[in-house]
Amino acid sequence: MPVVRLAVAACVLLVLAACGTSGPSREERQSLDAPGVAAERSEYLAKVTRKIGDDITLSVSAPTSFTPTDEAYPKAARAVAFELVIDNKGDTVYRPAQLLFVATAGGQPADQIIDSTQGYSGVTSTDDEVLPHQTLRFSIAFGVPAHQCAVRVAVRPEADAASAIPVFDGTA
């Protein structure tokens, strides 16, 4: 019986400690999301968030390197993947199919890799919608050289947009 009491007491202490722990302050969250020198280094782990339209934001994770499967297209020895989250804070439906991602690796254009086996099926389909006050999570990947190199990724909110919004500039 004393062992049970000790286990219960330990659980209560863990719960109380967790309840007393607060998350990062508003300023700390903003500094994590703000682009800066750290965003240009591969060890940057926090998400970068960019405004890509009225009431629409795109959060992009740090890159993850992986080896594409034999079913991947186009073929690549190595790829880097990014997890993305579109947040629709507006009152109208947003269609992410209009996004155009452009990337370079080592100064050369990088192809988007479709590797459905590993969950990289590219930008969402034309039927996908982000309803008002909802989010959509998806992943994209780009072929890169076998060795680490400079990688830059930008997004055009619409294919005919005059300028691209940088979402990653670092080594991967």
N, C-alpha and C positions, 0 to 999 in steps of 0.2 A: 504494500500500500504506500509506503514512503516514496518509492520510485515513481508511482503515478502522480503523487502530489508534486514532486520535483518537476516532472515533465509538464504538468499543468502550469506550474509557476513559471517555468521557462517560456512556455507559449504565451502566457499573459505578458511577460516582460517584452518579448519580441513584438507583440501587437502594440503595446504601449510605446515602445521605441519607434516603431514605424509610424504611428499616428503623430508623434511629435516631430517627425522629420518633415521639413517643408521643401518644396521644389525650388528651382532657381527663381530669383527675383525677376521682375519685368525687365530690368536693365540687363541682367545676365542672359535672359532669353533673347533679347534684342541683339546683344553682342554676339551670341552664337549664330544668329541668322544673318548678321550683317557681313557683307563681303569684306575681305581685307587681306592682309599679307598671308594669314593662315589659310585662306581659301585657295591660295596658289600652290600649296604644298600637299603632297599625297597623304600626309598624316592627318590632314584636316578631316575630322570625323563627323562634324555636325552638318546638318542639312543647310543648304543655301536656298533661300526663298526669293523669288523674283515675281514682280507684278507683270502679268502678260496680257492684261486687258482690264476693262472696267470690272471691278469686284472679283477678278480671277487671279489667283496666285498659283505658282508652280514651285514646289519644293523638290530639291534634287539631292540625293544622297552622295556621299563620297563614292568613288569608283571601286568596284570589286573585280579583280582579275579572275578569269576562268579560261579553261580550254574548251572550245566549242566541240560538240559531238560531230560524228561523221555526217549526220543529217542536216547540219547547219548550212545556211546559204547566206552569202557566198562563203566559200571555204576560207578559213583563217587559222593560223597556228595558235593565236591567242586573242582574247577579246576582253574588253572592260565593260561592265554593266553598271547601270545607274537605276536606282529605284526612284520613281517620280510620284508625286501626289498633286493632283489638281484640286484646288479648293475653290468652290463657287460660292462666294459670299453675297452674290447678287440675287435678284428676283426673276431672272430669266434663265432658260436652259443654255448650257454651254456644250458645244460639240468639239471634242478634242481632235477629231480627224483633221481639222484645219491646221494643226501644228506641224511645222517642218523643222526637224532637227538636222543640224550640220555639224560635222566633227572633223578635226584633223589630228593626226598622230605623227609625231616627228616632222611636222610641217607639211605633210602630205594628206590629201583628203582620205577620210576613214569611212569605209562602208558600214552601214547599219547591218548587223548580223541578226538573222532570224534563226533561232535555235529553239523551236517549240518544245523539244524534249526537256530543255532546262528552264523553260518558262519565259523565254525571250521571243515574243511574237511581234515585236515592234509596236508602233503607235497603235492605239485602239482602233477598232473598226469604225466605219462611217456611221454605223447604227448606234454606237455608244453615245450616251449623253450624261452630263453631270447636271443633275437637277439642282434647283436653287437650294442653297444652304447645305449642299452635300459635297462629298469628296470622291475622287476616283484614284485608285492606286494601280500603277502598271510599271513595267520595267522595259528598258531598251539597252541594247549592247552595240558596241562598235568594234570592228576588227582593228588590231594594233600589232606592231612588230613584236617578235618574241621577247625582246629586251625592253626594259623600262624606257619610256620616252615622254616627251612633252605631249600632253593631250589637251585639246580645247574642244568644248562642246557649247553650241549656242542654239537657240530656238527662235524661229520666226513664228509669231502668233498666227500668221496667215501666210500661205505660200507666196503671195505677192507682196508681202511686207517689205518696205525699203531697207530696214535694218534688222539685224539679229540681236537677241538679248543673250549675253554670255551667261552660262550656268555652271561651267567648270573650266578652270584654267590651271593645270598643275601637271604633276608627273604621275604616271600610272604604268 
